[in-house]
Amino acid sequence: MDTSEIFSLFNEKLQSAALMLQDGVIVDASIVQVPRQRNTREENKQVRQGAIPDEWKDKPNKLEQKDLDADWVKKNGKTFFGYKNHIKIDKGSKLITFFAITPASVHDSAMLEDLLDPNEAGQPLYADSAYSGKNCDQAIKSAKMENRTHEKAYRYKKLSQEQKEQNTVKSKTRARVEHVFGYQWMNLDTAQLIRYIGLDRCAMAIALRNIIYNFFRAIFLVKQRELAITL
């Protein structure tokens, strides 16, 4: 049984326990770093094309230390190397309901369709402006969900005052997904590099973090419910 199966099985238990409120979903992605590769531009180009540089082929020990799946991404003026943890959470409970792991270079919006579920039809979907655009709008519409993603400003098309105010209102809900990443950062050492090589191994480590988060979140929710009943 792999980590995805374990995650699904555990989430079935959470649903049976009525811990999933199903009152809306929030999607977002977080960068997970791995040790940086000291490759030349030409080597990176070949790797992205699915090829292995000839020099690496002649040095099997060196090749073993090369992560051919991880990639680079720039965010807020800083450069990162690794993967992305794309997650979807239940708005009311803040439990992770689905996740996908990709190289860091994959744009957040590219995974939106994979994150959505027909069973969530009618629920509102919250996301930041990275999930705006025609393709995302169509994916949300096809899933029959309420689109509450942030409006995005463009160079020649600024947001109106009304759009800014709507974004502020949406942020109060969307920010709940940041609590998930914040918990993982503070308690599950997600600030530390994952020192595995390759998508399969790194994805397993990231998936375990998601499972462990849900485990501790479920404990909190159960205790909260018991306290409410006692009071």
Helices and strands as residue ranges (DSSP letters): H 3-16, E 25-33, H 41-48, H 54-57, H 60-64, E 71-75, E 78-90, E 96-103, G 108-111, H 112-115, G 118-120, E 124-127, G 129-131, H 134-142, E 146-149, H 161-174, H 176-187, H 199-230
